[in-house]
Amino acid sequence: MDHAHPLGASQLFIDGQRRPAADGRTYPLYNPARPGELVGHAARAGAADVEAAFDAAQRAFPAWRDLSCAERAEYLQRIAVHLTSDEADFEARIRLFTREHGKVLKESRIEMGRLGGRFVQVASYAQRLDTQDVMKGPPFDTVVGHQPRGVALLVVPWNWPLSILGAKLPQALLAGNTVVIKLPENSSMAPAMTVARIAEALPPGVVNLITGSSSEIGDAMLTHPAVRMINFTGSIPVGRHVMKMAAEQLVPVTLELGGNDAALVLEDAVLDQAAFQRMYLGAFMTSGQICMALKRLYVHRSRYDEVVDGLSAMAAAQVVGDGLLPETTMGPVNNRRQLKVVTDMLAQARAAGAEVRECGTVPDEALYRAGFFQKPALVLDPAPHLDIVREEQFGPALPIIPIDGEAQGMAMANDTRFGLCSSVWTRDMARAWRLARQFDAGYTYINTHGPLGQDDRGPFGGFKQSGVGRNLGFEGVLSFRGYHTITGPQGSLA
């Protein structure tokens, strides 16, 4: 297959082929650092494309299901190599991703580069997946195993689309499912080109890709008769809608939704430069647009000024601008709507009397005013009812709140409808592990927070309104399987 593509257009991938939308429609993508700059166009799929994608996945399913786990794992290993085998293409996709998304080049490179590693890791689960429990009578001989569900619909968000896809696509494939992927409308070109490289390394129809308007084709995808599993990452309101649509077909769902992650910094925490670096990146990496980002920081009163000063210094050292420029350390927020969410929260906090520190250097003031930029902001001791505390900001703003002890801090941390991630910062490891178990959260970090502390061997997901089910880890593979019990007469099993 010809791997060449115009950097400026992305296509669908259905039944083993890159193709435009059936009616030829596209939609434009613009650079969030320079909103007047057209980056390119992505294919805008319609109803005919949705039908073609699911038909291809359904036809490809029996042959893919019937491969052994080891054979499917070999495909995953080959994909990992294929993703970066064309160095010029790999570098071009990294730069394109920065232009359409806004994140700095270093983060685009991390996201593109880590994807293959997730395929390799999931491939290592093949032998473990290929096992079953055998129970011989009396009264019966019984085998408990599991089997692929069928066609899985995978929906990823705009903030880290490839990294998040790596938490569900290799898992679905190893489990024996074929898939239809719906990429976000924002920042979909480089991800689409990357998914095409994955799909072309597989038999036709195993991986199919759709881009376009969710409002136009989303419900048709969610309720398609071929769908046997839905795995969605995104916001709570859309997650509720996905669950309602899945109920129409009684299709199981995995939902990884929003988070308002709390961190407890205790009086005995180690607060050196390395700790402040981890804390800062946990909150502000990708301009704070990460589901697992540190979003509420509760600090023992005896260390409060120290933490505020340390994070203020980290934030002040940032250079805010175009992510393509080598000196830039923080790019724009991805879109105008999300920027308004953040700036409205900061305005509300200011109006309520909280101190808001906006830090960092802006080399190009005209660019800053024109783009979707917000300097890293620290909100000091805001009232607990304010949106910056109660809601997920999903942008470069962090409330820092003093506490008088671990019990008060834990109560405040858990006083939320969210339950995705959390962290505890202390030099006492016994205390750290004890408190970690008290968070109402699906994942807890010790003395770090966010992607830099993530162990992909563990399952990832949330409690409460942060979601249902888990991605990553072996458990993420099992979510794409259904248990199958076979019972026969005693003595019938050899």
Phi, psi and omega in degrees: 000144178285118182275353184293143176212146175286125174286099188151353178208142173231154186240174169282168172223112185224129175055043174086007184223140166287137180205152174287171172301151185303325180261008175078005184286150174224173171221151186274153171235138184242158181280118181294341174282332180222079191302342176276355184268115177286123179273319181167198182229148174241152180295135179255097185290150175239191185300322181295324179291320177300313179299317181296320182294314181289326176297317179295317180296320181293320179291328182279344188299310185304315182292321179291319178300322187280352172292155174286162176301322180296322179292319177294324178297324177298321176299317180298320178297319180293323178300316181303321178287318185296329183300328183239013185289333177259098188297320180295317178296318180300312181293323179295320179294324178297313181293319178298319181297319177297319181293320184274337183260313182113338182295155184291158183305320181302318181287324175298320179294320177300313183294314179295321185285327185282345185299314180299323178299327179289327174294318179297316181298315180295324177302330181291348180273000189302311183295320179296324180289331185273043179233161178212156178269129181247124179234111181268151185295175009281160002270340183226167164263125187225138175240129176249115177231196176212159185220160180300152180278326182135230179274125179253136173261122181248124182239124183240154181268180187274345191285311175224065190300321183282320177299317179290324175299324178293348177269358182221327183291307179299328178295314179298320182291313179300324180291348175101010179269154165262161190222155165240126182254131172250112177277158177291157177293319177285145175044059184250353187286302179298320174300321179297318178295326179288317177299323178299322177295323176295311186295325183287348177270005183238163174301148181306136176091348181289318175236126179232143188237133177236134168234153180148196186277119178297325180294335182271318187239356186300310183294325178296325178287316183295329184253012181297136183301338182281343186290129178242355179199138176238128176236112188238136170236128181170209186277163178296313180301316179290325177300320176299318180295318178302316181296321178296316180294320179297329180296333178301324182253003185054047181264133177293149182230148162244125182237117173250106192250206187289167176218154171226067195294129179260147172235139175251119174256112187268172188295339182256017182293146172278117184239066175264185183299322180295322179294316178295327177296314179296319181295315180297310181296325177300329181266323194244358176304141184054041180054033178077007185268061181224133183300324184266012182294153173290120186238348174218124184244110179259122189236133176305136187304329182290343181243005188300307181300324180297317180291316179300315180294318181295316180286328176297319178294319177298314182293323181295334182279355184279147176248117187258124181178203181293126183296343178283340183280135187297332182280346183288133175247344175220126178268193181282168163291150190294327186210160185299321182297315181290325176300319180295324176304313183290312183294327176295320177297316180295320179296319179297318180296317178299315182297332180275359176099002178283146175282129177243117178258113174261121190241170174105164181258139177241099182293330185234094183296323180296317177298316182300317181291328184277326184273181182269059189259147169214122177296153178302128186238134174252128180252114191265121175051052178288155176296145187295342182273352184289153182300326181298340178260319188278330187246164177280117182283325178051049180189182189279065179214133184225121173280137177240121192233129179283146175229161182255356179179170186292326181295315178296316180298317180294320178298318179290321179298320184273355181277072184200154175280351180268163177196051183269288183232173182193169175206156176229138185238109181200152177276348182269104186293325178297318177295319180301311182293324178297312182289326180304324182286351181266350179288139170275073185210154181280342182212135178230133178256150176246119178060027172196178179198137171092198189305325183289345178251009187279130173255107185292351177287341180265149177292151183231132177169186188232169171256175179052225185276008176276358171143182182223128177084184186221146168251173179063169181065177177295328179299328177294327175290315182298333181296339178267012178238155173242139181292143181225117180253132178238126181236133176227178180297152177301131180091355182279344183267120184293000000 
